[in-house]
Amino acid sequence: MNPRGISPLIATVLIIGFTVALAAVIITWGSMFIQTTVESSEKEAVKYTGSVKVDIKVRSTNGTERTVTVENKGIIPIEALVVRNGPGTKRIDLVLTPQGILKPFEIKKYDISKVGVSLEDPIEVIPGLDFDKDGDIEFFEAKVKQIPQARDPYYRVFVTSQTYDGNLSGLEGADNKCQTLANNQGLGGMWKAWLSTGGISASSRLYHSLNGPYKLLNGNIVAYNWSDLTSINEDNTNYIRSHIKIDEKDIEVTSPYKAFTGTDVIGNPIPGVGEGWCISWTNIGGINNYQAGRVGLTGRMNSDWTTTSDSEDCGFFWRLYCFEQPWS
């Protein structure tokens, strides 16, 4: 019996079926590719916009000067800014010249005093970034930080959740510890430690607020201004109005209740033992080189909040007080 070949009709059906199947596979693969690409692009956008931080600080001098301070903590230059102020769709486009582009890790001030910004309404600043470097700037309103400008300015205070020995890497190292803890909690702002050395006082290092209060993160007032912080109150007993025992997470700390300060009630240096300030907060001392620094008690509101009659071994681990500072 002679073998028979596939009939033309069956061959045609098979070819059509194969073609349809192949097309379905290609469409499905293409669909998956497009979907994957879009998802990837969205993730990239989220990653990049999440790395950009806009801290809005509006200043007013004699009721006329208006500036916004923008900090770029991301890896993409900010090439444009949109400022919105007040209800409705009122907006101001700030076109940044090449000299004005905010590079990664830069902080700049932008003058908005000539464009009618009101301090009575919330202000929004929206960063614009060119992800693909194709000249197409994208704005991400989801990342806007809105600051109500009607409130009086105030400065925040916290005690560190972490403890440290007397080797703080100096005053700058102590400030960095405060800043790191604040950054980790997304508090924003600039922070310094309430800390002195023999030659540098906390009073000379920290901003003196004339009108704005100092507040804990839970809103409790520590002092109404710098003068109130560093002078005795109406009861002739207390220097501060709330215990400084709320940490950067807005949680009340437990033991240990002490904080390195090296500072008296008016912000001046007060020595401990040895060099007096753990050798400018760079050394824990030793058997033949005993060092101790003054500490404050987080549970006190009288002068003991910043300095007690005792000094503590620089090798012990205590907390730090951190005070928010204005942008310089």
Number of C-alpha atoms within 10 A of each C-alpha: 3 4 4 6 7 8 8 9 9 10 12 12 11 12 12 12 12 12 12 12 12 12 12 12 12 12 12 12 12 12 12 12 12 12 12 12 12 12 12 12 12 12 12 13 15 13 12 15 22 14 16 22 19 22 19 21 17 19 19 11 8 6 9 11 14 21 18 20 18 22 20 21 17 18 13 20 20 26 21 21 22 18 18 20 21 15 10 7 8 9 17 16 13 17 12 14 10 8 7 15 16 23 18 16 14 14 15 14 18 15 14 16 16 9 12 11 22 14 18 12 15 16 24 22 26 21 26 20 22 16 17 9 9 7 10 11 15 15 18 14 14 9 18 19 14 16 16 12 16 11 9 9 13 18 22 22 29 27 30 25 20 15 16 18 18 28 21 19 15 20 22 13 16 24 22 18 22 26 21 13 19 22 15 11 11 12 16 15 17 18 28 25 28 27 33 28 24 16 8 14 20 22 20 11 16 19 15 15 19 11 13 15 21 26 23 24 18 15 11 17 21 22 22 18 19 20 15 18 22 17 16 17 15 8 7 9 11 18 26 24 19 19 19 28 24 23 24 25 19 16 14 15 18 11 7 13 17 26 26 33 29 31 28 25 20 18 22 19 23 20 21 22 17 14 17 21 32 31 20 22 25 17 20 21 19 11 6 6 10 15 24 27 30 30 30 27 23 25 16 19 18 21 20 19 23 28 23 17 9 12 20 21 21 29 19 13 17 24 23 28 26 27 23 24 19 15 12 6
